Amino acid sequence: MSNLRTPLYQWHVDHKARMVPFGGWEMPVQYAGIGPEHKAVRSGAGLFDISHMARVSFGGTAALALLEKVFTNSVATMKDGQVRYGLVCKEDGGILDDILVYRWPSGFAAVVNASNREKILAWLEPHRTGLAVEIQDRTFDTAMIAVQGPKSVELVAGLFADDVSGLKYYYATPTQYLGNPCVVSRTGYTGEDGFEVIVPNALGVALWDEFVAKGAVPCGLGARDTLRLEAAMPLYGHELNESIDPIHAGLAWAVKLDKGEFIGRDAIRKATADTTKPVRVGLEIEGKRAAREGCAITDADNATVGTVTSGSLCPGVDKSLAMGYVDPRVASVGSALDIDVRGTKLPATVVPLPFYKRKK
């Protein structure tokens, strides 16, 4: 099957981006390079094509009931315009996806990981049976662009029919771009302040060009990965999958066990008392070699105590960092471990997460 293309695909190709398959799409991995793109986001503003992320809308009188049933976080307590992070889990507590839910006066929307779009749409089908809910996959009607970094507030000023620069963090608003309806949210996946904009397909390139003209640096998936690693944000397929529960992933804050019944609730409650399963930790590695996904983590006795899920040399902090799952016995901050990279032992220390926190 050939990969899908976003409305910005030709722009990326014309501007010499290196294109790679990702989650069923052809996406830019880098333009100028991961280092400069990463630093542009930390110091100024970076621009990301995130049109590959799935956008799903929910209408009907039972939309709230369905979302409360499939989402670990509370939807009922959300205010209009609020955006909330949470998980969709199986009965056994395994994570099907991590998603963002938006609450509107007229209904709800969700942003789902690209690689999980079909899986989540299929998961919702049996759970909506008998409920008055309309689900629409809007992924192919719209482009989605993220502008991230300390200068993103000045970049969105004047672009839209309403002033969105005062939007609260994790809130969204409908507005207009060039006379057409669009949605702006103050969210992101880089550890920086920033905005994510959903516009009709036909306006994707125009909006992108305006941001570039104002000084935003086009960035690829490579910098997005090093930025989210520094900010210790889990990535589905790496830190999260169907065999990992939210508690051991360090996402207990995104689960509301007291909100009422939801899929996976009993299993997740049991997981809160399970002190035997591996837990997600941050690792700082000596030197500049990167640990990659799948590398074994060993203790002083050379016993394997865990596995790396993400690792990279991170340009923002100029350190080799990794996240992984380790035995709870060695999960405390300060624990000295080794990471086996193709037969070479790299000394590593468990450090607090996130590795990087922006100054407010």
N, C-alpha and C positions, 0 to 999 in steps of 0.2 A: 504493500500500500504506500502510495506516495504521501509525503508529509504535507500538511496544510500550510497555507501562507497567510500572514496577517496583512491588513491594508497597507502596512508600511514596508512590506517585503522589498519592493523595487527600490525604495529609498535606501534601505540598508545595502543592497547590492551595488547601487550607483555610487555609494559613498564608501565602497571598499571594505565593508564589514566582512569578517570571516563568519560564514554561515554554518550552522551545525543542526542536526536533528535533535529536537528536545520535546518530549511529551506529545509526540505526534505532529509537531510543527517544525518548520525551518526557521531558525532564530539566529540573530547575531550573537556571537560569543564575545567578540571584541572588535573595536575600531582601531584606536591609537595604541591600545594595550591595556591590560588589566590594572597595572600600577597607576598610570596617569588618570584612568577613568575612576578608579577607587578614590584617589586623592581629590579629584574634582568634586565628588559627592561630599566628602568630609569637609572641604574648604569652601566650596561654592555651590554649584548645582549640577546634578547629573540627570540625564533623561533616559528613560527605559520604555521600550515597547513591551507592554504586558498584555497585548491583545490575545495572546494564547491562553490566558486565564479564562476559565469558563464563567459566564454571567447568566444567572438563572433568576427568573422572577416568579413570585408566588402571589396569586390572587384568590379571592373567594372567602367565604365566611369561616372556613376551617383552616386557613393558612397558618394561623398562629398555633392551633392545636397540632398540626403536622410538624411544624418546626420545633415545638416544645418536645415532641416525641422523639425526634431524630438528632437533636442538638444537645450537647452536654451543658452548655451555658444557658442562662435564663434569657428568654426572648420577651416574656410578658412584662418584665421590669424595664425594658428598653423604652426610651423616649423617642418620639418621632424625629427622624434625622440621625439617630444614633447608629453607630456601627459597632459590632461586638464579635470578638474572636472566640472560637470554640471548636469542638470536634464532633465528627459523626463517627459513632462506634458501632461495632457488632454487639450481639448479646453477650459475648465473652469478654467485652471490654477492649478488644483489639481495635485500633484506629483505622477507619476507612479513609478519612481525609481530615485535614484541618481547614476550616473555612471562615469567611467573614460573613455575618448576617447584617443586613441593612433593614431598618424599620422605617416605613413611609406611612403617611396618613391613609393611603389607599391600599397598602399591602406590604410585601416584604421582597427582598432580593438577597441573593447570596453570590459570593465570588468563591469559586472552587478551583483547585489545582488543575492545570491543563491535562495532565496524565490521568486524572481521576474523573474527568467530565462524564464519560459514558458510564462508568461504574456507579457514580453517585446518582445520575438520572435513573439508572436501572434500580438502584436501591430504594429510591423514593416511590417507585411505581406501586409495589404491593402495600406500602404503608399508607398510601393515600386512598386505597380502595374504600369506597363507601363514604369518603369525606368530600365536602364541597370545596375542592381546591383545584385551581388551574395552575399548572407549572409550564413556564415557557423558557426554552433555551434561547437566550438572546446573544450568544457568543458570536454568531456570524453576522449580526446586524450592526455591530459596533466595534470601534477601536478603543483600546484602553492604554493610556499613557501615564507613566509616573514621573514626576519631577521631584527630586530628592536632594536635600542639602540645606545648609543654613541660608542660602540666598533664594530658596524656592518661594518664600513669602513675597519677595519683591517681584519675582518672575510671574506669579499669577495675577498680580495687581493689574487691573485695566483690561484683562483678556475676556472677561465674561460679563454678561448683562448685570450681574450682581457682584458686589465686592466680596470675594470669598476669603480674603486674607485674614479675616477675624474668625474664621470657622474654628470651633473647638476641636481638640485632638480626638480622633475616633468619632467624628461626626461627619455627615455628608449633607449636601444640599442640591436640589434640582435648580438649574439655572439655564442660561442660553449662551451658545457660542455661535457667532455669525448668524444669529437669528434662528438657530435650531436648538431644540432641547438637548441638554447634556446634564451630567451629574459630576459634581466635584466632591471628593472626600479627603479629609486630612488624615491619611493613613500611609503606611509604607512598610518596606521590608529591608531597610538598610541601617536602622538605628539612628537615622537622622529625621529631622522634621521634614515634612513634604506633603505632596498632594497626589491623588490619583484621579484621573479624568476619564470619563466615558463619553465618547462623542459618536455620532453616526459615522459609519465607514468612510463616507465620501469626504469627511472633514478631518480625518486622521492626519493626513500629510500636512494640511494647512496649519493645524495646531502644533504639530511637531516642528515645522519650519519656524513658526512664531517663537517657540521656546528657544530654538537654536539661535535665532536672530537676537534674542535677548541675552544670550550668553550661556545657555545650558549646554553641557557637554554630552553628546550621545554616548551611551554606555551599553555594553553587552551583558550577557548572562555570566561571564567570567567575574566581572566586578560585582555584579549582584550577589554572586556566591561568596566572595571574600568579605563583602560588607555585612551580609547576614550572618556569616560565621563570627566575625568580630562582635556583632550584637547578640550572638548566641541564640539566634532564631532557628528553630528546627525546620528541616526541609523534608517534605514527604518523600519516602523512598530511601532516605538516609537515617535521620533520627526517628522518624515515624513510619510505622507500617502496621499491617493487620495482626502482627504477633506482639505488638507493644501496646501497653495501656497508658492512659494519660498520667497516672500517678508516677510510674517509674520513668516516664519521659520528662518529669518535672513540670507538668502542666496542670497540677491540681487546682490552681487558681482559675482555670477555664472550665471547671466542672462544678456545677451546683447540685450536690447530692440531695439538698433539702427542697428543691423546687417542685418536687412531684415526680411521677414516673417518667422515665425516658429509657430508650434502648441502651442496654449495657450498664444501667445504674447499679444493679446488685453486684455484678462482677467488679465494677470499679470500686464500690464500697469495700469489697473483700480485699482488693489490691492495696487499699490504704493501710491494711494491717500486715501485708506481706513484706517481711524484711529480708527475704532470700533472693528476690529477683534483681538482676543488674539495674543500675540507675544511671541516668545521663549525667556526665560530668564534663568540665572543661579541663584541657590539658595544655600547659605551656611547655614547649619542647626546646631543649638546648640546641643552639646553632640555628642554621637557616634551612636545613632539609625539611621538606614537607612530609608528614605522615598522610597516607591515603586511606580511603575507605577500605575496610576489610583487614587492615594491619592488626596483628595481635598485640594486646597490651599485657605485659608480664610484670610480676612482682620480684622482690629481691631474691627469691628462691627459684626464679626462672619459670614459675608456674603461670600459665595463661589465666588472667583474671578479667579479661574484657576484650573488646573490639572497637577499633576506630570507625566512626560513621561519617565524619567529614574532617578534612584537614587541609591546610594550605599555609603558605607563607603569606601573611596578611600585611598589605602595604601601609595601612593606617597606623598600626602600632609597631610595624617592622619586626614582627616576631613570627615564628612558626607556631601555629595554634591548631588544636584539634578538639572535636567533641567525640565522645564515645560512651559506650555503656560498660560499666565495671561492676565487679562484685561489691556489695555495700561495705564489706570489711575494709576496702582500700579507697572508698569514695570521699573520705573527709579531706578538706582543703589542707594542702601541705604534704599529702601522701606522695612518696617518691616511687615512680614506676618507670618502666622502659617500654618503648614501642619498637616492634620488630619491623624494620623496613628492608625487605629483601635480604634478610640475614644480618643486617646491621642494627645493633641496639641503640636507639636514641633515648637518652635520659629525658624524662618528662615529669612534671609536677602537677598535681591536681590544684587548680586555682579557681577562685570564685567566678561565677557567670553573672552578667555578661563580661566579656573581655574588655569591651569598649562601651562607655556610656557618654552620650553627648552632654555638653554643658547646657543647661536650660537657660 
